Amino acid sequence: MFDLTDKVAVVTGAMRGMGKADALALAEQGAKVVVTDIDLNQCEAVVTEIESAGGEAMAYKMDVADNDEVNEVFDAVINKYGQVDILVNNAGIFRPKPALDITKEEWEETIHVNLRGQFTCAQRAAKEMVKTGGGRIINIASIASGQVGVGVVGGTHYTASKGGVLGMTEALAAELAEHDITVNAVAPGAIDTPMISDAGMDEKDIKGLLAGVPMGRMGTPEEIAAAVVFLASDEASYVTGAMLTVDGGWLAS
């Protein structure tokens, strides 16, 4: 099951955390993985790890908020492989700040990376997938995306962007189904990634966060990657427009 041999997968935000775990997991299932992020050296380190395990990968610097850079990378991938079968839209930022203090520039940066960047990559990937008869687009959202009872203090811009990702996922799924392109979202809960430390969360903050998680622990990037692999596979061929929650029971509690 979940065999991805000869599939070409583009993963954004793949130099660390969930994106790196996604890249490693897709490669383990046989996919040729294109590792992209804003730091080429770190992307190349992930490629080395994949190749050391017997997989095939290549690295590109790509800022998803830069339309020209996105198109340049996809052009290079098409020139190399002739196709894009899987897109994992993982790139994202979370820079907590009180809502009353968020500047126009900070708001736009978050929306441009987390939402517009996902659309830019999805749009280009879908154009290539239409040419080859189908594909899989997996958008990384969040349980903090509205209408689920999880408000994030200091995350107004972040949660707005992730709510947009879910709406975009459903609309794209409806529109692209006729091309045999599935579009789904994975909504992580509290996951142990560098984003946690980047956000300035200390041990007390994390303890408070986990108080609402029935499993009583943070998830791992590899547990998110398992969901991504499923949605990228033929076994998920009838799943589209869905939000797959991976949160240790947070929303159920």
C-alpha positions in Angstrom: 0.0 0.0 0.0 0.9 3.7 -0.4 3.4 2.9 -3.2 4.6 6.2 -4.8 7.2 4.8 -7.1 7.9 7.1 -10.1 5.7 9.8 -8.7 7.3 13.3 -8.6 6.5 15.2 -5.4 7.1 18.9 -4.7 7.3 19.8 -1.0 7.4 23.4 0.2 8.9 24.5 3.5 10.8 21.2 3.5 14.1 22.1 5.1 13.0 21.2 8.6 10.0 20.2 10.8 6.9 18.8 9.2 8.0 19.6 5.6 11.3 17.7 6.1 9.4 14.7 7.6 7.0 14.8 4.6 9.8 14.8 2.1 11.5 11.8 3.8 8.3 9.9 4.1 7.4 10.4 0.4 10.8 9.4 -0.7 10.7 6.3 1.5 7.5 5.3 -0.5 9.4 5.7 -3.7 8.6 9.2 -4.8 11.2 11.5 -6.5 11.1 14.4 -4.1 11.7 18.1 -4.9 12.8 19.7 -1.6 12.1 23.5 -1.5 12.4 26.2 1.0 14.1 29.6 1.6 17.5 28.2 2.6 19.1 26.1 -0.2 21.8 24.7 2.0 19.3 23.2 4.4 17.3 21.8 1.5 20.4 20.2 0.1 21.0 18.6 3.5 17.6 17.0 3.3 18.4 15.8 -0.2 21.6 14.2 1.1 19.6 12.4 3.8 17.1 11.1 1.2 19.9 9.9 -1.1 21.7 8.2 1.7 18.6 6.1 2.3 18.5 5.1 -1.4 16.0 7.7 -2.6 16.0 10.3 -5.3 15.6 14.0 -4.6 16.7 17.5 -5.7 16.8 20.9 -3.9 15.7 24.3 -4.9 15.5 27.6 -3.1 11.9 28.8 -3.3 10.0 31.5 -1.4 6.3 30.7 -2.0 5.4 34.4 -1.6 7.5 35.1 -4.7 5.4 34.2 -7.8 8.4 34.4 -10.2 10.5 32.1 -8.0 7.7 29.6 -7.8 7.3 29.5 -11.5 11.1 29.2 -12.0 11.2 26.1 -9.7 8.3 24.4 -11.3 9.8 25.1 -14.8 13.0 23.4 -13.6 11.1 20.4 -12.2 9.2 20.0 -15.5 12.4 20.3 -17.5 13.9 17.6 -15.3 11.0 15.1 -14.8 8.3 16.2 -17.2 5.6 16.0 -14.6 4.4 16.9 -11.1 2.2 14.3 -9.4 2.1 15.5 -5.8 2.3 18.9 -4.2 2.6 19.2 -0.4 1.9 22.9 0.5 3.7 23.0 3.8 5.5 26.3 3.9 4.2 28.6 6.6 5.1 31.1 9.2 3.7 31.9 12.7 4.9 35.1 14.3 2.6 35.7 17.4 1.6 39.3 18.1 -1.4 40.9 19.8 -4.1 41.7 17.3 -4.0 45.4 18.3 -0.4 45.6 17.4 -0.2 43.7 14.1 1.0 46.0 11.3 -0.2 46.0 7.8 3.2 44.6 6.7 3.0 41.8 9.3 -0.5 40.9 8.3 0.3 40.8 4.6 3.5 38.8 5.1 1.6 36.0 6.9 -1.2 36.0 4.3 1.2 36.0 1.4 3.2 33.1 2.7 0.5 30.9 4.3 -2.4 31.5 1.9 -1.4 33.2 -1.3 1.8 31.1 -1.4 -0.3 27.9 -1.2 -2.6 29.0 -3.9 0.3 30.1 -6.2 1.9 26.6 -5.8 -1.4 24.8 -6.1 -2.4 26.7 -9.3 0.9 26.0 -11.0 1.0 22.3 -9.9 -2.6 21.8 -11.0 -1.8 23.2 -14.5 0.9 20.6 -14.8 -1.3 17.8 -13.4 -4.1 18.6 -15.9 -1.6 17.9 -18.7 -0.6 14.5 -17.3 -4.1 13.3 -16.2 -4.3 13.9 -12.5 -2.5 14.4 -9.2 -2.6 15.1 -5.5 -2.5 18.4 -3.8 -2.1 18.4 0.0 -2.4 21.7 1.9 -1.2 21.9 5.4 -3.8 23.9 7.4 -4.2 23.9 11.2 -6.9 23.1 13.7 -6.6 26.8 14.5 -8.6 27.8 11.5 -12.0 29.0 12.7 -15.4 27.4 13.6 -13.8 24.7 15.8 -13.4 26.4 19.1 -9.6 26.9 19.0 -8.7 30.5 19.2 -5.0 31.3 19.3 -4.0 34.4 21.3 -1.6 36.4 19.2 -2.5 34.5 16.1 -5.2 36.5 14.4 -3.2 36.8 11.2 -2.1 33.1 11.3 -5.6 31.7 12.0 -7.1 33.9 9.3 -4.6 32.5 6.8 -5.2 28.9 7.8 -9.0 29.3 7.7 -8.5 30.6 4.1 -6.5 27.4 3.3 -9.5 25.3 4.3 -11.9 27.3 2.2 -9.4 27.2 -0.8 -9.0 23.5 -0.4 -12.7 22.8 -0.7 -13.1 25.1 -3.7 -10.2 23.7 -5.5 -11.3 20.1 -4.8 -14.7 20.8 -6.4 -13.2 22.6 -9.4 -10.3 20.1 -10.1 -12.2 16.8 -9.6 -13.0 16.5 -13.3 -9.3 16.4 -14.0 -8.7 13.6 -11.5 -6.8 16.0 -9.1 -7.6 15.5 -5.5 -7.2 18.4 -3.1 -7.1 17.8 0.6 -5.9 19.5 3.8 -4.1 18.1 6.8 -4.9 20.0 10.0 -2.2 19.5 12.6 -2.8 20.2 16.3 0.2 20.7 18.7 3.2 19.3 16.8 6.8 19.3 18.1 8.5 21.4 15.4 10.9 24.4 15.3 7.9 26.6 14.8 7.1 26.1 18.5 10.4 27.5 19.7 10.4 30.2 16.9 7.1 31.4 18.4 8.8 31.9 21.8 6.7 29.2 23.6 8.3 28.1 26.9 7.6 25.0 29.0 4.7 26.7 30.8 3.1 27.7 27.5 3.4 24.2 26.2 2.0 22.7 29.4 -1.0 24.9 29.1 -1.4 24.0 25.4 -1.4 20.3 26.1 -4.0 20.6 28.9 -6.6 20.5 26.1 -5.1 17.5 24.3 -6.6 14.1 25.5 -3.4 12.2 24.5 -1.4 14.5 26.7 1.5 15.0 24.4 2.6 16.8 21.3 2.5 15.1 17.9 5.5 14.4 15.9 6.3 15.6 12.3 6.4 11.9 11.3 2.7 11.5 12.4 1.8 14.4 10.1 3.9 12.8 7.3 1.9 9.6 7.6 -1.3 11.5 6.8 0.4 13.2 3.9 1.6 9.9 2.4 -1.9 8.5 2.6 -3.5 11.5 0.9 -0.7 11.3 -1.8 -1.4 7.7 -2.6 -3.8 5.8 -4.8 -5.5 4.5 -1.7 -6.9 8.0 -1.2 -8.2 8.3 -4.7 -11.8 8.9 -3.6 -10.9 11.4 -0.9 -11.0 15.1 -1.9 -12.1 18.3 -0.3 -11.4 16.7 3.1 -9.7 18.0 6.2 -7.8 15.3 8.0 -7.3 16.3 11.6 -4.2 15.0 13.3 -4.4 16.5 16.8 -4.3 13.9 19.5 -8.0 14.4 20.2 -7.9 18.1 20.8 -11.0 18.9 18.8 -12.9 15.9 20.2 -12.4 17.0 23.8 
